[in-house]
Amino acid sequence: MATVTNRVAAPALRGQGVKITLDATDQAVLSALTLGTVCTAAGSSNTGTIARIDTFGNSFIVNPTSPAGSFSGSLAGQLAASVVITY
């Protein structure tokens, strides 16, 4: 499994997709990501799937696996900067 690090805090409310923003180092992996790949946020057991990839930018969107769930790290309702995402 590979990892990337989220660089900008983003809202991660129940049922909402979360924007994962990468730095220049991690940005190179965007072309290797595929839609539907399962991701996990460090510090939690929350999982989600990649729903959108900004291949010309520096981000991708992860939707929570459960419609009633959220994709966040240790903070409820927010995916903090510096959270490691495993995919």
C-alpha positions in Angstrom: 0.0 0.0 0.0 1.1 3.5 -0.8 0.6 6.7 1.1 0.2 10.5 0.5 -0.1 13.3 3.0 -3.0 15.8 3.0 -1.6 19.4 3.1 -4.7 21.5 3.6 -7.4 21.0 6.2 -10.8 20.2 4.7 -14.4 19.7 6.0 -15.2 16.0 6.4 -18.9 15.9 7.4 -21.1 12.8 7.2 -21.8 11.6 3.7 -19.7 14.3 2.0 -16.6 13.9 -0.2 -13.4 15.2 1.2 -10.8 17.1 -0.8 -7.3 15.7 -0.3 -4.7 18.3 -1.3 -1.1 17.2 -2.1 2.2 19.0 -2.2 4.6 18.9 -5.1 6.3 15.7 -3.9 3.0 13.7 -3.6 1.5 15.3 -6.7 3.4 12.9 -8.9 1.2 10.0 -7.7 -2.0 11.5 -9.1 -1.5 9.9 -12.5 -1.3 6.5 -10.8 -4.5 6.9 -8.8 -7.7 5.3 -10.2 -11.4 5.9 -9.4 -12.8 3.6 -6.9 -9.6 2.9 -5.1 -10.2 2.4 -1.3 -8.4 4.9 1.0 -8.0 5.0 4.8 -7.2 8.1 6.9 -4.5 7.6 9.5 -5.8 7.9 13.1 -9.1 6.4 12.3 -10.8 3.4 10.8 -12.7 5.5 8.3 -12.5 4.4 4.7 -13.6 5.9 1.5 -13.2 5.6 -2.3 -11.6 7.9 -4.7 -14.5 9.7 -6.6 -12.6 12.4 -8.5 -9.0 13.1 -9.5 -7.7 16.5 -10.5 -4.8 15.2 -12.7 -3.9 18.7 -13.9 -3.9 20.0 -10.3 -2.9 18.8 -6.9 -5.9 17.1 -5.4 -8.5 14.3 -5.4 -11.8 13.7 -3.7 -12.6 10.8 -1.4 -16.2 9.8 -0.7 -16.9 7.9 2.6 -17.7 4.3 2.1 -20.9 4.5 4.1 -23.4 7.3 3.2 -23.9 7.9 6.9 -20.1 7.9 7.6 -17.4 10.5 7.2 -13.8 10.3 5.9 -11.8 12.1 8.6 -8.8 11.4 10.8 -8.8 11.8 14.5 -10.8 15.1 14.4 -14.6 14.7 14.0 -15.9 16.6 11.0 -12.5 17.6 9.6 -9.6 16.1 7.8 -6.7 17.9 9.2 -3.5 19.0 7.4 -0.7 16.4 7.7 -3.1 13.4 7.9 -1.6 10.4 6.0 -3.9 8.8 3.5 -3.2 5.1 2.7 -4.5 3.8 -0.7 
